[in-house]
Amino acid sequence: MNVQTRPRFGRVAMLSIGSGVVINLLVGCQSYERAPLDLEAHRLDVAARLARPEPLEAFAARLAAQDGLVPDRFDQADGLSCAEAEVVALFFNPDLRLARLEAGVARATHEHAGRWEDPEFGFDGAEIMNPSAPFLYGLTLNLTMPVSGRLGIEMDRAGAAYEAQLRRIVDAEWSTRARVRRAWAAWSVAVERTALLRDVVAQVERISAITDQLERAGELSHPESRLFRIERASRAAALADAELAREQARLALLRLMGLVPDTSVTLHPSLTTVELVPPEEPMQRLIEANTQLAIQRAAYLVAEHTLRLEVRKQFPDITIGTGYGSEANDDRLLLGLSLPLPLINANRAGIAEARAHRELARAHAESAFERVSHEYASAIASHQAAQRQRAQYEGHIVPMLTEQSQEIEQIAQLGEVDALLLLETVTRQFEAKSQLLALKRAELDAAITIAELLGPAQRPLPAPVEPSTPDQAIETRIRPSVGDAS
């Protein structure tokens, strides 16, 4: 063959192969799509959440099929109960939305873990300045063969990390339910306390009117009468403060439910005490069902797989290569093989760090168990103390003050008015009823804490939320994971 034509053939062949590689790369690569942030559209969407009840009702039906802790019937038209508010919070709560999207990141990693590395294309060429000399070139293609088993462990680790994120979703949903119940109790107490103060203000105004008459009749001095007017003004100020607390408690509830502050929805207050039946083995129940400990177990499993991966990295993968080249008009088939030898480094730093992280994960899990066991004991003690105090107020103090008030009213009807005694009785009665409300809330808060710590009766799945738009939520499907992270 004429050597004058060899450079032309080499260039044409190289350009053809290079063009083919570039085309394949362009076809296989993903493209970027711009997605601007539109907070105004989000504001309008949040404001109209309850205006579209169908997605929420469908979610409630799916949740009822999965979880027995939701109401049998969900209808926001007649207002929301505490159980219905939990459903709304599970669907719209912004913190839960973030947790689900974070799980989506872990799921994406899990779905694409364990893939082979991309092959590496290489080209070497040389043009000798002699016009009659041929063009020298070499084309190579290298591929790493994962014979060490590292990719399988990477898949196991990604699956464990995804499972850990799902456990975080379950914990966030469980704690959100508890937060809604506490906020509902706080708002219900604020509603009842406001009603109590309105009644007290009305009674103090009636007593103040009587004292004004007694002052005009000369039966009561002006300083004594002023005390009643001061009491009336103080109670009016307390009523305004109670109304503010009630509104703030309502806003806190709406925020937990993911609703805007001016949402037009009726909330039905309820403050019902809960009869607890502690399990026979509470510590065992904590270990098996507490959602925070489930997170720690899942995190420990991730640390285990991380250590497995770092240990396996000691064993090398094989890189093989093949190619084609030409030198001095001689066509050549190129073959190559590379195998790292773990003689000096052997990934010692990575293994030591992973082993230390595993011990840290173990300590986190053990300290978390100690913490929740103490929190459980404290909640049990608080619940029992609140029960005993509530029984005293309901069985003795409040009935006696009610009887005292009735007797004073009967005496007043006979024309004998002791304004100071009447005011003292009204004040003591209000304080006793206020304390009774506080005890009911303390008892209910302790019961909610106990239920939260004990965890669900069965290992739950994340709530079956379906996205209304792709960028608003993510459907958290459980995928099989390696190991037991329950």
Secondary structure, DSSP 4 states (H G I P E B T S, - for coil): --GGGHHHHHHHHHHHHHHHHHHHHHHHS---------HHHHHHHHHTTTT-HHHHHHHHHHHHHH-TTS-S---GGG-B-HHHHHHHHHHH-HHHHHHHHHHHHHHHHHHTTTPPPPPEEEEEEEE-SSTTSPEEEEEEEEEEE-TTSHHHHHHHHHHHHHHHHHHHHHHHHHHHHHHHHHHHHHHHHHHHHHHHHHHHHHHHHHHHHHHHHHHHTTSS-HHHHHHHHHHHHHHHHHHHHHHHHHHHHHHHHHHHTT--TT----B------------SSHHHHHHHH-HHHHHHHHHHHHHHHHHHHHHHTTSPPEEEEEEEEEETTEEEEEEEEE---TTS-TTHHHHHHHHHHHHHHHHHHHHHHHHHHHHHHHHHHHHHHHHHHHHHIIIIIHHHHHHHHHHHHHHHHTT---HHHHHHHHHHHHHHHHHHHHHHHHHHHHHHHHHHHH--SS-PPPP----SSTTT---------SS---
